[in-house]
């Protein structure tokens, strides 16, 4: 026990652990959040929400958001746990672009905590994280969706497969494009292995859902390969209308 504490002190002095929300250095007794940030964990998205993509809606009488009302989605349904704003947006940005891979543990655990009912209802056979191109992964050092997916996989005891959907085309960042450009950008971007057809129900995991173009493109290819039901789970999601 003493040696473990000494090792922890040495490790923290070289690679100090930081608060997932504010990036400040954590104390010995603080695990994922500092004392201040423990009181500002955002509330998860609740009803009314789109029956297809799970985006929060302004009006209770609506069933679908603007995008899902106008677009045929290839997946069955999905949810994002938090709105992509405030401290959660800042945490995702550091996790995704600033090398804070360790944030994925806490963020993934939040997904597990809040997605229990959703997972029980859909019963996915496997989890597939949204892949990134090998060039991006070599620069970033990891795939943020895969980091989250591994935590969710462990939390629900659902196998994860990272070899069934590959990103073969190097694409522009989706956030820089409009909806029409996003679809064109992802054309022929993904390769799906035939083996995926052995599974009937698949859960796609990503960090953010905005227009849903990426997840919808993967779902379309999974369906073409024989998968019957495709769902998604993301940490954050945009606001519906």
FIPA-88381 format. One record per residue (C-alpha): x, z, y; chain. Coordinates in nm, 3 decimals, padded with zeros to 5 digits. Layout:
BEGIN
<pt x="X" z="Z" y="Y" chaine="A"/>
...
% end
This chain:
BEGIN
<pt x="00.000" z="00.000" y="00.000" chaine="A"/>
<pt x="00.283" z="00.090" y="00.241" chaine="A"/>
<pt x="00.469" z="-00.232" y="00.166" chaine="A"/>
<pt x="00.150" z="-00.427" y="00.224" chaine="A"/>
<pt x="00.110" z="-00.269" y="00.569" chaine="A"/>
<pt x="00.474" z="-00.338" y="00.655" chaine="A"/>
<pt x="00.432" z="-00.701" y="00.548" chaine="A"/>
<pt x="00.116" z="-00.727" y="00.762" chaine="A"/>
<pt x="00.300" z="-00.589" y="01.066" chaine="A"/>
<pt x="00.589" z="-00.832" y="01.021" chaine="A"/>
<pt x="00.352" z="-01.125" y="00.975" chaine="A"/>
<pt x="00.146" z="-01.029" y="01.281" chaine="A"/>
<pt x="00.460" z="-01.001" y="01.492" chaine="A"/>
<pt x="00.562" z="-01.357" y="01.400" chaine="A"/>
<pt x="00.217" z="-01.515" y="01.374" chaine="A"/>
<pt x="-00.020" z="-01.286" y="01.563" chaine="A"/>
<pt x="-00.381" z="-01.307" y="01.452" chaine="A"/>
<pt x="-00.617" z="-01.414" y="01.727" chaine="A"/>
<pt x="-00.982" z="-01.359" y="01.808" chaine="A"/>
<pt x="-01.190" z="-01.655" y="01.695" chaine="A"/>
<pt x="-01.398" z="-01.655" y="02.014" chaine="A"/>
<pt x="-01.152" z="-01.576" y="02.296" chaine="A"/>
<pt x="-00.813" z="-01.643" y="02.128" chaine="A"/>
<pt x="-00.673" z="-01.304" y="02.234" chaine="A"/>
<pt x="-00.431" z="-01.126" y="01.998" chaine="A"/>
<pt x="-00.613" z="-00.893" y="01.758" chaine="A"/>
<pt x="-00.528" z="-00.530" y="01.692" chaine="A"/>
<pt x="-00.444" z="-00.398" y="01.347" chaine="A"/>
<pt x="-00.801" z="-00.287" y="01.279" chaine="A"/>
<pt x="-00.961" z="-00.604" y="01.416" chaine="A"/>
<pt x="-01.019" z="-00.875" y="01.156" chaine="A"/>
<pt x="-01.175" z="-01.188" y="01.306" chaine="A"/>
<pt x="-01.306" z="-01.086" y="01.649" chaine="A"/>
<pt x="-01.177" z="-00.855" y="01.919" chaine="A"/>
<pt x="-01.384" z="-00.552" y="02.019" chaine="A"/>
<pt x="-01.532" z="-00.737" y="02.319" chaine="A"/>
<pt x="-01.633" z="-01.050" y="02.127" chaine="A"/>
<pt x="-01.802" z="-00.861" y="01.845" chaine="A"/>
<pt x="-02.089" z="-00.810" y="02.088" chaine="A"/>
<pt x="-02.131" z="-01.176" y="02.184" chaine="A"/>
<pt x="-02.186" z="-01.352" y="01.849" chaine="A"/>
<pt x="-02.441" z="-01.626" y="01.930" chaine="A"/>
<pt x="-02.783" z="-01.620" y="01.770" chaine="A"/>
<pt x="-02.843" z="-01.890" y="01.506" chaine="A"/>
<pt x="-03.082" z="-02.180" y="01.563" chaine="A"/>
<pt x="-03.439" z="-02.085" y="01.469" chaine="A"/>
<pt x="-03.783" z="-02.248" y="01.472" chaine="A"/>
<pt x="-03.915" z="-02.466" y="01.617" chaine="A"/>
<pt x="-03.661" z="-02.710" y="01.477" chaine="A"/>
<pt x="-03.664" z="-03.070" y="01.355" chaine="A"/>
<pt x="-03.782" z="-03.092" y="00.993" chaine="A"/>
<pt x="-03.520" z="-03.357" y="00.924" chaine="A"/>
<pt x="-03.195" z="-03.265" y="01.100" chaine="A"/>
<pt x="-03.274" z="-02.907" y="01.201" chaine="A"/>
<pt x="-03.213" z="-02.951" y="01.574" chaine="A"/>
<pt x="-03.401" z="-02.698" y="01.787" chaine="A"/>
<pt x="-03.708" z="-02.842" y="01.958" chaine="A"/>
<pt x="-03.856" z="-02.763" y="02.298" chaine="A"/>
<pt x="-04.216" z="-02.797" y="02.181" chaine="A"/>
<pt x="-04.371" z="-02.622" y="01.880" chaine="A"/>
<pt x="-04.618" z="-02.903" y="01.818" chaine="A"/>
<pt x="-04.340" z="-03.154" y="01.747" chaine="A"/>
<pt x="-04.208" z="-03.199" y="01.393" chaine="A"/>
<pt x="-03.909" z="-03.424" y="01.456" chaine="A"/>
<pt x="-03.649" z="-03.457" y="01.729" chaine="A"/>
<pt x="-03.620" z="-03.779" y="01.932" chaine="A"/>
<pt x="-03.342" z="-03.924" y="01.712" chaine="A"/>
<pt x="-03.515" z="-03.854" y="01.379" chaine="A"/>
<pt x="-03.846" z="-03.981" y="01.515" chaine="A"/>
<pt x="-03.687" z="-04.315" y="01.606" chaine="A"/>
<pt x="-03.430" z="-04.351" y="01.327" chaine="A"/>
<pt x="-03.461" z="-04.362" y="00.947" chaine="A"/>
<pt x="-03.213" z="-04.106" y="00.814" chaine="A"/>
<pt x="-03.064" z="-04.157" y="00.468" chaine="A"/>
<pt x="-03.038" z="-03.787" y="00.392" chaine="A"/>
<pt x="-03.325" z="-03.556" y="00.290" chaine="A"/>
<pt x="-03.266" z="-03.279" y="00.543" chaine="A"/>
<pt x="-03.003" z="-03.051" y="00.690" chaine="A"/>
<pt x="-02.930" z="-02.773" y="00.935" chaine="A"/>
<pt x="-02.667" z="-02.667" y="01.185" chaine="A"/>
<pt x="-02.622" z="-02.292" y="01.220" chaine="A"/>
<pt x="-02.542" z="-02.260" y="01.592" chaine="A"/>
<pt x="-02.590" z="-02.468" y="01.904" chaine="A"/>
<pt x="-02.274" z="-02.646" y="02.010" chaine="A"/>
<pt x="-02.220" z="-02.452" y="02.330" chaine="A"/>
<pt x="-02.053" z="-02.144" y="02.480" chaine="A"/>
<pt x="-01.807" z="-01.941" y="02.273" chaine="A"/>
<pt x="-01.896" z="-02.133" y="01.957" chaine="A"/>
<pt x="-01.803" z="-02.464" y="02.116" chaine="A"/>
<pt x="-01.476" z="-02.318" y="02.243" chaine="A"/>
<pt x="-01.395" z="-02.176" y="01.899" chaine="A"/>
<pt x="-01.465" z="-02.510" y="01.729" chaine="A"/>
<pt x="-01.247" z="-02.696" y="01.978" chaine="A"/>
<pt x="-00.950" z="-02.464" y="01.913" chaine="A"/>
<pt x="-01.016" z="-02.472" y="01.537" chaine="A"/>
<pt x="-01.032" z="-02.850" y="01.535" chaine="A"/>
<pt x="-00.773" z="-02.956" y="01.792" chaine="A"/>
<pt x="-00.545" z="-02.660" y="01.869" chaine="A"/>
<pt x="-00.419" z="-02.575" y="01.521" chaine="A"/>
<pt x="-00.627" z="-02.262" y="01.472" chaine="A"/>
<pt x="-00.696" z="-02.332" y="01.107" chaine="A"/>
<pt x="-00.736" z="-01.960" y="01.040" chaine="A"/>
<pt x="-01.059" z="-01.958" y="01.245" chaine="A"/>
<pt x="-01.221" z="-02.154" y="00.963" chaine="A"/>
<pt x="-01.243" z="-01.845" y="00.744" chaine="A"/>
<pt x="-01.469" z="-01.653" y="00.983" chaine="A"/>
<pt x="-01.665" z="-01.961" y="01.090" chaine="A"/>
<pt x="-01.720" z="-02.056" y="00.726" chaine="A"/>
<pt x="-01.838" z="-01.704" y="00.646" chaine="A"/>
<pt x="-02.093" z="-01.730" y="00.927" chaine="A"/>
<pt x="-02.223" z="-02.047" y="00.762" chaine="A"/>
<pt x="-02.255" z="-01.867" y="00.430" chaine="A"/>
<pt x="-02.432" z="-01.570" y="00.590" chaine="A"/>
<pt x="-02.694" z="-01.776" y="00.772" chaine="A"/>
<pt x="-02.745" z="-02.065" y="00.528" chaine="A"/>
<pt x="-02.851" z="-01.864" y="00.224" chaine="A"/>
<pt x="-03.219" z="-01.961" y="00.227" chaine="A"/>
<pt x="-03.141" z="-02.326" y="00.293" chaine="A"/>
<pt x="-02.896" z="-02.345" y="00.001" chaine="A"/>
<pt x="-03.139" z="-02.171" y="-00.236" chaine="A"/>
<pt x="-03.408" z="-02.424" y="-00.151" chaine="A"/>
<pt x="-03.200" z="-02.738" y="-00.207" chaine="A"/>
<pt x="-02.982" z="-02.638" y="-00.509" chaine="A"/>
<pt x="-02.692" z="-02.884" y="-00.453" chaine="A"/>
<pt x="-02.470" z="-02.963" y="-00.751" chaine="A"/>
<pt x="-02.158" z="-03.026" y="-00.543" chaine="A"/>
<pt x="-02.027" z="-02.997" y="-00.189" chaine="A"/>
<pt x="-01.852" z="-03.289" y="-00.018" chaine="A"/>
<pt x="-01.679" z="-03.227" y="00.317" chaine="A"/>
<pt x="-01.680" z="-03.512" y="00.568" chaine="A"/>
<pt x="-01.334" z="-03.670" y="00.524" chaine="A"/>
<pt x="-01.094" z="-03.759" y="00.803" chaine="A"/>
<pt x="-00.840" z="-04.041" y="00.793" chaine="A"/>
<pt x="-00.497" z="-03.954" y="00.652" chaine="A"/>
<pt x="-00.332" z="-04.034" y="00.988" chaine="A"/>
<pt x="-00.549" z="-03.778" y="01.167" chaine="A"/>
<pt x="-00.494" z="-03.523" y="00.893" chaine="A"/>
<pt x="-00.116" z="-03.567" y="00.909" chaine="A"/>
<pt x="-00.126" z="-03.496" y="01.283" chaine="A"/>
<pt x="-00.380" z="-03.210" y="01.266" chaine="A"/>
<pt x="-00.242" z="-03.065" y="00.944" chaine="A"/>
<pt x="-00.584" z="-03.012" y="00.784" chaine="A"/>
<pt x="-00.941" z="-03.136" y="00.770" chaine="A"/>
<pt x="-01.160" z="-02.883" y="00.952" chaine="A"/>
<pt x="-01.468" z="-02.983" y="00.750" chaine="A"/>
<pt x="-01.279" z="-02.919" y="00.426" chaine="A"/>
<pt x="-01.165" z="-02.575" y="00.548" chaine="A"/>
<pt x="-01.528" z="-02.478" y="00.614" chaine="A"/>
<pt x="-01.648" z="-02.638" y="00.290" chaine="A"/>
<pt x="-01.407" z="-02.432" y="00.081" chaine="A"/>
<pt x="-01.548" z="-02.110" y="00.226" chaine="A"/>
<pt x="-01.906" z="-02.225" y="00.167" chaine="A"/>
<pt x="-01.815" z="-02.338" y="-00.185" chaine="A"/>
<pt x="-01.673" z="-01.995" y="-00.267" chaine="A"/>
<pt x="-01.963" z="-01.813" y="-00.100" chaine="A"/>
<pt x="-02.231" z="-01.992" y="-00.304" chaine="A"/>
<pt x="-02.026" z="-02.077" y="-00.617" chaine="A"/>
<pt x="-02.088" z="-02.450" y="-00.570" chaine="A"/>
<pt x="-01.806" z="-02.686" y="-00.675" chaine="A"/>
<pt x="-01.634" z="-02.880" y="-00.398" chaine="A"/>
<pt x="-01.514" z="-03.240" y="-00.440" chaine="A"/>
<pt x="-01.278" z="-03.391" y="-00.186" chaine="A"/>
<pt x="-01.191" z="-03.698" y="-00.393" chaine="A"/>
<pt x="-01.530" z="-03.871" y="-00.409" chaine="A"/>
<pt x="-01.566" z="-03.982" y="-00.047" chaine="A"/>
<pt x="-01.259" z="-04.112" y="00.137" chaine="A"/>
<pt x="-01.211" z="-04.228" y="00.493" chaine="A"/>
<pt x="-01.036" z="-04.564" y="00.463" chaine="A"/>
<pt x="-01.070" z="-04.690" y="00.820" chaine="A"/>
<pt x="-00.899" z="-04.527" y="01.118" chaine="A"/>
<pt x="-01.174" z="-04.495" y="01.380" chaine="A"/>
<pt x="-01.209" z="-04.386" y="01.739" chaine="A"/>
<pt x="-01.336" z="-04.034" y="01.807" chaine="A"/>
<pt x="-01.716" z="-04.042" y="01.783" chaine="A"/>
<pt x="-01.756" z="-03.818" y="02.089" chaine="A"/>
<pt x="-01.621" z="-04.101" y="02.307" chaine="A"/>
<pt x="-01.892" z="-04.348" y="02.199" chaine="A"/>
<pt x="-02.264" z="-04.400" y="02.248" chaine="A"/>
<pt x="-02.505" z="-04.418" y="01.952" chaine="A"/>
<pt x="-02.478" z="-04.795" y="01.907" chaine="A"/>
<pt x="-02.098" z="-04.784" y="01.929" chaine="A"/>
<pt x="-02.085" z="-04.496" y="01.679" chaine="A"/>
<pt x="-02.263" z="-04.701" y="01.414" chaine="A"/>
<pt x="-02.030" z="-04.996" y="01.467" chaine="A"/>
<pt x="-01.728" z="-04.765" y="01.468" chaine="A"/>
<pt x="-01.815" z="-04.627" y="01.123" chaine="A"/>
<pt x="-01.892" z="-04.959" y="00.958" chaine="A"/>
<pt x="-01.686" z="-04.979" y="00.637" chaine="A"/>
<pt x="-01.512" z="-04.654" y="00.732" chaine="A"/>
<pt x="-01.591" z="-04.470" y="00.408" chaine="A"/>
<pt x="-01.518" z="-04.544" y="00.043" chaine="A"/>
<pt x="-01.730" z="-04.373" y="-00.221" chaine="A"/>
<pt x="-01.607" z="-04.339" y="-00.579" chaine="A"/>
<pt x="-01.847" z="-04.446" y="-00.857" chaine="A"/>
<pt x="-01.818" z="-04.104" y="-01.020" chaine="A"/>
<pt x="-02.032" z="-03.955" y="-00.744" chaine="A"/>
<pt x="-02.332" z="-04.121" y="-00.914" chaine="A"/>
<pt x="-02.306" z="-03.857" y="-01.187" chaine="A"/>
<pt x="-02.449" z="-03.606" y="-00.940" chaine="A"/>
<pt x="-02.812" z="-03.604" y="-00.835" chaine="A"/>
<pt x="-02.793" z="-03.357" y="-00.543" chaine="A"/>
<pt x="-02.507" z="-03.344" y="-00.292" chaine="A"/>
<pt x="-02.444" z="-03.124" y="00.012" chaine="A"/>
<pt x="-02.231" z="-03.275" y="00.291" chaine="A"/>
<pt x="-02.048" z="-03.029" y="00.514" chaine="A"/>
<pt x="-01.906" z="-03.089" y="00.861" chaine="A"/>
<pt x="-01.825" z="-02.887" y="01.170" chaine="A"/>
<pt x="-02.063" z="-03.053" y="01.419" chaine="A"/>
<pt x="-02.382" z="-03.260" y="01.402" chaine="A"/>
<pt x="-02.466" z="-03.452" y="01.720" chaine="A"/>
<pt x="-02.637" z="-03.789" y="01.659" chaine="A"/>
<pt x="-02.590" z="-03.765" y="01.282" chaine="A"/>
<pt x="-02.427" z="-04.108" y="01.259" chaine="A"/>
<pt x="-02.136" z="-03.994" y="01.042" chaine="A"/>
<pt x="-02.344" z="-03.792" y="00.797" chaine="A"/>
<pt x="-02.608" z="-04.064" y="00.778" chaine="A"/>
<pt x="-02.347" z="-04.328" y="00.697" chaine="A"/>
<pt x="-02.203" z="-04.117" y="00.415" chaine="A"/>
<pt x="-02.551" z="-04.034" y="00.285" chaine="A"/>
<pt x="-02.638" z="-04.404" y="00.277" chaine="A"/>
<pt x="-02.333" z="-04.480" y="00.061" chaine="A"/>
<pt x="-02.401" z="-04.184" y="-00.167" chaine="A"/>
<pt x="-02.757" z="-04.306" y="-00.225" chaine="A"/>
<pt x="-02.630" z="-04.657" y="-00.300" chaine="A"/>
<pt x="-02.395" z="-04.505" y="-00.559" chaine="A"/>
<pt x="-02.677" z="-04.329" y="-00.744" chaine="A"/>
<pt x="-02.712" z="-03.989" y="-00.576" chaine="A"/>
<pt x="-03.081" z="-03.902" y="-00.549" chaine="A"/>
<pt x="-03.078" z="-03.625" y="-00.287" chaine="A"/>
<pt x="-02.836" z="-03.576" y="00.001" chaine="A"/>
<pt x="-02.839" z="-03.276" y="00.236" chaine="A"/>
<pt x="-02.607" z="-03.154" y="00.507" chaine="A"/>
<pt x="-02.489" z="-02.824" y="00.652" chaine="A"/>
<pt x="-02.287" z="-02.794" y="00.973" chaine="A"/>
<pt x="-02.153" z="-02.504" y="01.173" chaine="A"/>
<pt x="-02.287" z="-02.641" y="01.503" chaine="A"/>
<pt x="-02.555" z="-02.883" y="01.611" chaine="A"/>
<pt x="-02.668" z="-03.048" y="01.933" chaine="A"/>
<pt x="-02.992" z="-02.975" y="02.117" chaine="A"/>
<pt x="-03.301" z="-03.169" y="02.010" chaine="A"/>
<pt x="-03.578" z="-03.309" y="02.230" chaine="A"/>
% end
